[in-house]
Amino acid sequence: MLDAQIWDVVAFAWRSATTDTTIARGAQLFTRDCAACHGEQGRGDGPAGLDLPGLQAMMPGITMPAAKRGPADFPNLRRLAGLSDAHLQGKLLRGGMGTGMPEFGSLYTDDDQWAVIAFVRGFARDSTNR
């Protein structure tokens, strides 16, 4: 099986675990609260997130070629596949802890959190960054 086919199966599994209503709510919240930093397509290229410190500032003096400055690039399937839903929920609840990402735990209901996570997982469907 080709890598692209495997990622298609992963994206299908993520999409099958949610509903259209949940995806729509997640899209609404992502657009309102996340796109300024993560970008409209979730690539981590939003104008407000370009200068966030990211992992490099959290670990000064350590060479980390894989670390990037700024917000997560969700269409990067290898990265997204390595992040559990619990990890993503933790980021929403507590923020990025030193990365510049605010917490949304006080603003989002449990349903809102899972809607955003489902929407973010949807970036896998149209990704060419495999």
N, C-alpha and C positions, 0 to 999 in steps of 0.2 A: 504494500500500500504506500502511495506517495505521501510525503509530509502534508501537502495541501489537502489530501483526502482525509487524513487524520484530523487536521484542524477543522475541517468541515463537520466531522462527526462530533468533535468537542463543542463547536458552536451550536450544533443542533441539540445536543444534550442540555447545554445551558439554556437555550431558548425554550425547550420543551418543559422546563421546570417552572415556567411562569405564565402569565396571561397577558393579553393585549392591553387590558386596563392597567395592569401593574407597570408594563413597559411605558405606557403613555404618561402615567404619574411620575415615573422615574425620569422620563425625558423632560417633563415640565420642571422638576426640581433641579435636574442637572443643568438645564439652560439657565435657570434663575440663580443657582448658587455655586455652580462648579465651572461653567464654561469660561468665565473670565480668566481663570488660571489654567484649567486643563484644555481649553480650546473647544470649539464647537464639535470637532470630530474626536475629542478626547486624546489628542496627540501630545498634550503637555505644552502646547504652544500658545496658550492664551496670553493676551497682552499683560494682564496683571500678574502672571506667574513667571515671566521671563527672568526676573532677578531674584527669585526665591533661593535660599541657601542650599536646599537639598541635602543629600547625603554627604557630599564632600565637606560641607561646613560642620557637620556633626562629627566627622572623624578627621580632624586636621593632621597633616603629616603622614597620612596613610595613602598610598597610591592605589586608587581604585578606578581602573579604566572603564569598568562597567557602570560606575556611578555617574549619574547625570545631575546637572543642576536643574532645579525647578520641578514642576509637577510630573506625576506619573504619565507615561505614554500608554494608554489602555489598549490601543490596537496592536501593540507589540505582544503577540500571542504567547511567546515563550515566557515573557514576564507575567502576563495576565494569568496564564495557566498555573504559575507558581504561587499565586496569591489565593488563599482560601477565602471563602465568603466571610468567615469569622475575622480574618485579617482586615478585609475591606470594611466590615462593620466596625471594627476597632478604630480604624482611621476616621470613620464618620463620627463615632462616639467621642473620641478623645482628640481628634485632630492629628496633625503630622508630628507632634512633639519635637520641635526644633527645626522643622522644615518650612514653617510659615503657613501650613495649612491650618485653618481654624477648626474648632470642634463644632459639630452639628448635633451632638447628643441632646442638647437642651432645646433644640428647635424641631427635630424630627421625631415622629412617632416610630414605633417599630416597623409599621407598614411602610412608612416613608423610607426608612433605611433600606429595607429589602427591595423597594421599588428602584431606588438609585443603584443598588448593587446589580439588580437584574438588567437595568438599562446599560450600565457600564459593561457587563458581560456581553451585551449585544454588539459592542464594537468589534467583537471577534468575527461576526458574520461577514462584514464587508472589508475586512483587513487584507491588505496585500503585503503587510509587514510580517511575514511569517518567518 
